[in-house]
């Protein structure tokens, strides 16, 4: 894991997407790919993960391990069944099963692989979960991945000033498992920990930065009716909450405090709760923009 | 656990609140109690659970066990510190610590105990989680409690036709722990399992019934701008989803299908995601109604 200082030296890395070349490809492919990709993500062909995706129609890729088991034992798919393959990095393609044996299945591409651009607002979660116990950090990460967060960054604050490196390694494995499970077209990026001081400039640059706060107005009253922003930030404090100084600094940088409803929520629950509402809002917002355009 | 048939014979029990006498008390106390109760739930005095709450100013209640430990060791409260006591059944009162010894603390009531009415829309979750593994049912229940659901009912469907009784007993203990943790003024009710057929009449009677469905329009586009309903239903299918017949029956009964965003969510994630958005919407909606009245 990169050291915090080395990492924090480039705070723009926090929101960094794919490199320029890939971005151009993504943009070129976006219009063509989106409608089908989105609709399939909402049901449609069964989708399977493969670490390496061939690029051209007619090529064959071998599916093994868990995905093979899920394809043939759980869903009972066989020769000539159509499936969708994704690599978790934006690559998506439709294929047909041509062979099933003891060790795996061969899937032939029915089209050239497409590079699908991320759709809607990309949400970046900054949560002080380094001190969470009882697998709560595990499922915070798992659920952020399932819900479609673009990135999660462990936030280091006065009351949560560290996170074990071995925990980060373990969380990386959880992310990959969740990406496969929820069939995300794009991976979720688990970023190195960041000191709250290094988050402030990122907040200043963002027009959609929300700070979980017990006494603030409800999130859904703070959200704009719609937004064309590409990125948004969600900031959640540690057990015992931020210090007053930290809250003041985040607000001054431009973070909007948003309420969590009437109950006192745990760190991981607050994160999932706000992220869920924001993802559903983004989704509605995105579909509206599409229909208008 | 009551048998499903015996239970289902009175489907109104699904949404049953406190008995009439208590309801009258609640209503009488609501106006007086709400503003302070709500504001405290959003921060304010530290709140502690006690199974039995005295009714009159000046009476003394003994706090022991976990709550004692949390009060004196975690928050380091001592003599003359003010606290709030709740019994999880609507009872709420402000008190002052008068004595701390090895076994517990004595808290003297600074006012007569108040009975606080539930505020805003009460959400009833019907989720087919009987077959969930790996503690997923546990945290579905824990998070529904934290997020403020009024009740959770295990839903029995064609693809999730049973739930172990010992699991229900275990979940009851989780609910109580979560109620204490999140300082809910009212307990969450974990109902006996219900066959989907017995849910249909309840759906027919409800004006706010939402059905989690991958291909439906996003929740936030389906929600009305505001609502004066007292109850709402949230229905989530099992792993492998509802059958087409079940979905048809629920829609025919009046359940509105709502989308879950672009990713495929697990049963427990879909439940928490939609409940979070609905609770935040209710909270905004409720505050709006209060300000208008």
Interface residues (C-beta under 8 A of the other chain):
Chain A: X38 X41 X42 X43 X119 X120 X135 X139 X143 X146 X147 X148 X181 X182 X183 X184 X214 X215 X217 X218 X219 X220 X221 X259 X260 X261 X262 X263 X264 X265 X266 X269 X272 X273 X274 X276 X277 X279 X280 X281 X282 X283 X284 X287 X288
Chain B: X38 X41 X42 X43 X119 X120 X135 X139 X143 X146 X147 X148 X181 X182 X183 X184 X214 X215 X217 X218 X219 X220 X221 X259 X260 X261 X262 X263 X264 X265 X266 X269 X272 X273 X274 X276 X277 X279 X280 X281 X282 X283 X284 X287 X288
